[in-house]
Amino acid sequence: MSAEKIERRAFLGALIGITLLFGALMLPFFAPILWACIIAILFHPMQCWLVGKWGKRPNVTALVTLMVCIVLVIIPVLFLGFTFIQQGVDLYQKLKEGDVNPAEYVDQVRAAFPAIESLLQRFDIDINALRQGASKAALAAGQFLAGNALAVGQGTFQFFLSFCIMLYVAFFLLRDGNELIEMLIHYLPIGDERERLLFQKFSEVSKATVKGNLVIAIVQGALGGIIFWVLDLPPALLWGVVMAVLSLIPAVGAGLVWLPAAIYLYAVGEVMSGTVLVLFGIFVIGLVDNVLRPILVGKDTKLPDWMVLLSTLSGLTLFGMNGFVVGPIIAMLFIAFWQIFGREFGVHADGPIEDALADERESE
């Protein structure tokens, strides 16, 4: 083996090693970097519009774009998050003091619907164990919220550090994002056209997933909170935020909240209120998910509905709240890589990658 080959392989080995080491170095800041990238992608059209109005003033346009993002998105999300935790802690205190007892709600449903107990017994489900489990689950959920509230108080510095890093990185991505992408396309050894296709897919899926899921979450949470307030089911804001968070799970979502609430209303004799909640949940809250999600998420990501569901659930399991974005992105990149492989090395081996890009443009 020649000295030149040895040097090249040694250099490539060192390059891979230092790249992995740098990735490990950045891993603690994965979440703020991820959301900085998403902010840059979502608000890039606005920055382009500002550039068209004001000319090439990259620092000013990036700063104004970031300020608009903070006012319109970040501040409302932080306000809802802190309000949710505060009301959750209040509910936990009531659970501890016995002012709220989930076991009583189970007993009321049990007394009102004896058929449910018979049905559960057929499946060897002990109603008493379910009763105790409801109390334990409610306490565990309240304790989780209380613990997070304490963690937020104790980890204020870490939270604001991550928050500032996110905004700092987002500013530079807004300002220099195009140049950074061109640099990556130039240096990555995958092929320029392939890399452009993959960056395009990453941008499409990020925008569709975040915009789609956030719009659905906001709409479903707002509708759920409003109907709970109208039917006098406190705390309406807490349950509205819970439905907003659960709406990130396709096909299930907010039904995990309003359906048990409707059953309880029937159990206590509030037939009209229960019927209103069921009809509102099916034909209003549910319709939002069934209509908007395929339009805002599935259509733009070009992912089948079942893959959107599985990738979202798996992403939430592996990456926490960041997973509702990371999961579909990984799924889309998986499909994109195999599409490229199939076009270049499979049945259509003679077709260049430009054909793939042309098909993407035609499909849009």
C-alpha positions in Angstrom: 0.0 0.0 0.0 1.4 3.4 -1.0 2.1 6.1 1.5 -0.5 8.3 -0.2 -3.2 5.7 0.4 -2.2 5.3 4.0 -2.3 9.1 4.5 -5.7 9.3 2.9 -7.2 6.5 5.0 -5.6 7.9 8.1 -7.0 11.3 7.4 -10.5 9.9 6.6 -10.4 7.9 9.9 -9.4 11.0 11.8 -12.1 13.0 10.0 -14.8 10.5 11.0 -13.5 10.3 14.6 -13.4 14.1 15.1 -16.9 14.4 13.5 -18.3 11.8 15.9 -16.6 13.6 18.8 -18.1 16.9 17.7 -21.5 15.3 17.5 -21.1 14.0 21.0 -20.0 17.4 22.1 -23.2 19.0 20.7 -25.5 16.2 21.9 -26.5 18.0 25.2 -27.8 20.9 23.1 -29.7 18.7 20.6 -33.1 20.2 21.5 -32.2 23.9 21.2 -30.3 23.3 18.0 -33.2 21.3 16.5 -35.7 24.0 17.3 -33.3 26.7 16.1 -33.2 24.9 12.7 -37.0 24.6 12.7 -37.5 28.3 13.5 -35.1 29.1 10.6 -37.0 26.9 8.2 -40.5 28.1 9.2 -39.6 31.8 9.2 -37.3 31.8 6.2 -40.1 33.0 3.8 -40.7 36.0 6.0 -37.0 36.8 6.0 -36.9 36.6 2.2 -39.9 39.0 2.1 -38.1 41.4 4.4 -35.0 41.2 2.2 -37.1 42.0 -0.8 -38.5 45.1 1.0 -35.4 46.4 2.8 -32.6 45.0 0.6 -29.6 43.0 1.7 -29.4 43.8 5.4 -28.9 40.3 6.8 -28.4 41.3 10.5 -31.5 43.5 10.6 -33.8 41.1 8.7 -32.7 38.1 10.8 -33.2 40.1 14.0 -36.7 41.4 13.0 -37.7 37.9 11.9 -36.6 36.4 15.2 -38.4 39.0 17.2 -41.6 38.3 15.3 -41.1 34.6 16.1 -40.7 35.4 19.8 -43.8 37.5 20.0 -46.1 35.3 17.9 -45.0 31.9 18.9 -42.5 31.5 21.7 -44.1 33.8 24.3 -47.7 32.3 23.9 -46.3 28.8 24.1 -44.3 29.6 27.3 -47.4 31.3 28.8 -49.5 28.2 28.1 -46.9 25.9 29.4 -46.4 27.7 32.7 -50.2 28.1 33.2 -50.6 24.3 32.5 -48.1 23.4 35.1 -49.6 25.8 37.7 -53.1 24.4 37.3 -51.7 20.9 37.3 -50.0 21.5 40.6 -53.2 22.9 42.0 -55.0 19.8 40.9 -52.3 17.6 42.5 -52.8 19.5 45.8 -56.5 18.8 45.7 -55.8 15.1 45.0 -53.4 14.9 48.0 -55.9 16.6 50.3 -58.8 14.4 49.2 -60.8 17.3 47.7 -60.7 15.4 44.4 -61.0 11.6 44.4 -60.8 9.8 41.1 -62.1 6.5 42.7 -65.4 8.2 43.4 -65.8 9.0 39.7 -65.1 5.4 38.9 -67.7 4.3 41.5 -70.3 6.7 39.9 -69.7 5.3 36.5 -69.8 1.8 37.9 -73.2 2.5 39.6 -74.7 4.2 36.6 -73.6 1.6 34.0 -73.6 -1.9 35.5 -73.2 -3.4 32.0 -69.7 -1.9 31.9 -68.6 -3.9 35.0 -70.0 -7.1 33.4 -68.2 -6.4 30.2 -64.9 -5.8 32.1 -65.4 -9.0 34.1 -65.7 -11.0 30.8 -62.2 -9.7 30.0 -61.0 -10.6 33.5 -60.5 -6.9 34.4 -61.1 -6.2 38.1 -63.1 -3.1 38.6 -61.6 -2.6 42.0 -58.1 -2.7 40.6 -59.2 -0.3 37.9 -60.6 2.0 40.7 -57.3 1.9 42.6 -55.4 2.4 39.3 -57.3 5.5 38.5 -56.4 7.1 41.8 -52.7 6.1 41.5 -52.6 7.3 37.9 -54.1 10.7 38.8 -51.6 11.1 41.7 -48.7 10.0 39.5 -49.7 12.5 36.8 -50.1 15.3 39.4 -46.8 14.4 41.0 -45.2 14.4 37.6 -46.5 18.0 37.0 -45.5 19.1 40.5 -42.0 17.5 40.0 -41.6 19.3 36.7 -42.7 22.6 38.3 -40.0 22.1 40.9 -37.5 21.1 38.2 -38.3 24.3 36.2 -37.7 26.3 39.4 -34.5 24.6 40.2 -33.3 24.4 36.6 -34.1 27.9 35.7 -30.5 28.6 34.6 -30.4 25.5 32.4 -33.8 26.4 30.8 -32.8 29.9 30.0 -29.4 28.7 28.8 -31.0 26.4 26.3 -33.5 29.1 25.4 -30.8 31.6 24.7 -28.8 29.1 22.7 -31.8 28.3 20.6 -32.4 32.0 19.8 -28.7 32.6 19.2 -28.4 29.7 16.8 -31.7 30.6 15.1 -30.4 34.1 14.4 -27.3 32.9 12.6 -29.3 30.2 10.7 -31.7 32.9 9.6 -28.9 35.1 8.5 -26.5 32.6 7.1 -28.7 29.6 6.4 -28.4 29.6 2.6 -24.6 29.8 2.7 -24.4 27.1 5.3 -26.5 24.7 3.2 -24.5 25.4 0.1 -21.3 24.7 2.1 -22.7 21.4 3.3 -23.8 20.4 -0.2 -20.3 21.2 -1.4 -18.4 19.2 1.3 -20.7 16.2 2.0 -19.7 13.2 -0.1 -23.2 12.0 -1.1 -23.6 13.9 -4.4 -24.8 17.4 -4.8 -28.2 16.5 -6.4 -28.9 13.9 -3.8 -28.0 16.3 -1.0 -30.3 19.0 -2.4 -33.1 16.5 -2.5 -32.5 15.4 1.1 -32.3 19.0 2.3 -35.5 19.7 0.5 -37.2 16.7 2.1 -36.0 17.8 5.5 -37.4 21.3 5.1 -40.7 20.0 3.7 -41.3 17.5 6.5 -40.2 20.0 9.2 -42.5 22.7 8.0 -45.4 20.3 7.5 -45.0 18.5 10.8 -44.5 21.5 13.0 -47.1 23.8 11.3 -49.6 21.0 10.9 -49.3 19.5 14.4 -49.2 22.9 16.1 -52.2 24.2 14.2 -54.2 21.0 15.0 -53.0 21.2 18.7 -54.0 24.8 19.1 -57.4 24.3 17.4 -58.3 21.1 19.2 -57.0 22.4 22.6 -59.0 25.7 22.2 -62.2 23.9 21.2 -61.8 21.4 24.0 -61.2 24.1 26.6 -64.2 26.1 25.3 -66.6 23.2 25.5 -65.3 22.2 29.0 -65.8 25.8 30.1 -69.3 25.9 28.6 -70.2 22.7 30.3 -68.7 23.9 33.6 -66.0 21.1 33.7 -63.1 22.7 35.7 -60.3 23.3 35.2 -61.1 24.0 31.6 -57.7 25.6 30.7 -55.8 22.6 32.1 -57.9 20.1 30.1 -57.7 22.3 27.0 -53.9 22.2 27.2 -53.9 18.4 27.9 -56.0 17.9 24.8 -53.7 20.1 22.8 -50.7 18.0 23.9 -52.5 14.7 23.3 -53.6 15.9 19.8 -49.9 15.4 18.8 -50.8 11.7 18.8 -52.6 11.0 15.5 -56.0 9.1 15.5 -56.3 9.1 19.3 -55.4 12.6 20.7 -58.0 14.6 22.4 -60.5 11.8 22.7 -58.5 10.5 25.6 -59.9 13.4 27.6 -63.3 14.3 26.3 -64.6 10.7 26.0 -64.1 9.8 29.7 -65.5 13.2 30.7 -68.6 12.5 28.6 -69.0 9.0 30.3 -68.8 10.7 33.7 -71.5 13.2 32.7 -73.8 10.4 31.7 -73.0 8.6 35.0 -74.0 11.6 37.2 -77.2 12.1 35.2 -76.1 15.1 33.0 -77.4 13.4 29.9 -77.8 16.6 27.9 -74.3 17.8 28.8 -72.8 14.4 28.0 -74.6 14.2 24.6 -73.4 17.7 23.7 -69.8 16.8 24.6 -70.0 13.5 22.6 -71.4 15.3 19.6 -69.0 18.2 19.9 -66.1 15.8 20.3 -66.9 13.6 17.3 -68.1 16.2 14.8 -66.1 19.3 15.8 -62.9 18.2 17.7 -62.6 15.0 15.8 -63.3 16.6 12.5 -60.4 19.0 13.0 -58.1 16.0 13.2 -59.6 14.0 10.4 -59.7 17.0 8.0 -56.7 19.1 8.9 -54.1 16.4 9.6 -54.1 14.8 6.2 -54.1 18.3 4.6 -51.4 19.9 6.7 -49.2 16.9 7.6 -49.8 13.8 5.5 -50.1 15.7 2.2 -47.0 17.9 2.6 -44.9 15.1 4.0 -46.1 12.6 1.4 -46.1 10.0 4.1 -48.9 7.4 4.4 -51.2 8.0 7.4 -50.1 4.8 9.2 -46.4 5.9 8.8 -47.2 9.3 10.2 -48.9 7.7 13.2 -46.1 5.1 13.9 -43.2 7.5 13.3 -44.9 10.1 15.6 -45.5 7.6 18.4 -42.0 6.1 18.1 -40.5 9.6 18.0 -42.3 10.6 21.2 -41.1 7.4 22.9 -37.5 7.8 21.9 -37.0 11.6 21.9 -39.7 12.9 24.2 -41.7 16.0 23.1 -39.1 16.6 20.3 -40.1 13.3 18.8 -43.3 14.5 17.1 -40.9 16.3 14.7 -37.9 14.0 14.7 -39.9 10.8 14.1 -41.6 11.9 10.8 -38.3 13.5 9.6 -36.4 10.2 10.1 -39.2 8.3 8.4 -39.2 10.7 5.4 -35.4 10.5 5.1 -35.6 6.7 5.2 -38.1 6.8 2.3 -36.0 9.4 0.4 -32.8 7.4 0.7 -34.5 4.2 -0.6 -36.1 6.1 -3.4 -32.7 7.4 -4.5 -31.3 3.9 -4.2 -34.1 2.4 -6.2 -33.8 4.9 -9.0 -30.0 4.7 -9.2 -29.3 1.1 -8.4 -32.6 -0.8 -8.8 -34.9 -1.4 -11.6 -34.4 2.1 -13.0 -30.7 2.0 -12.7 -30.2 4.1 -15.9 -32.3 7.0 -14.5 -30.2 9.8 -12.9 -31.1 11.5 -9.7 -32.3 14.5 -11.8 -35.3 12.3 -12.7 -36.2 12.0 -9.0 -35.9 15.8 -8.6 -38.1 16.3 -11.7 -40.7 13.9 -10.3 -40.7 15.8 -7.0 -41.2 19.1 -8.8 -44.1 17.7 -10.9 -45.8 16.2 -7.9 -45.7 19.7 -6.2 
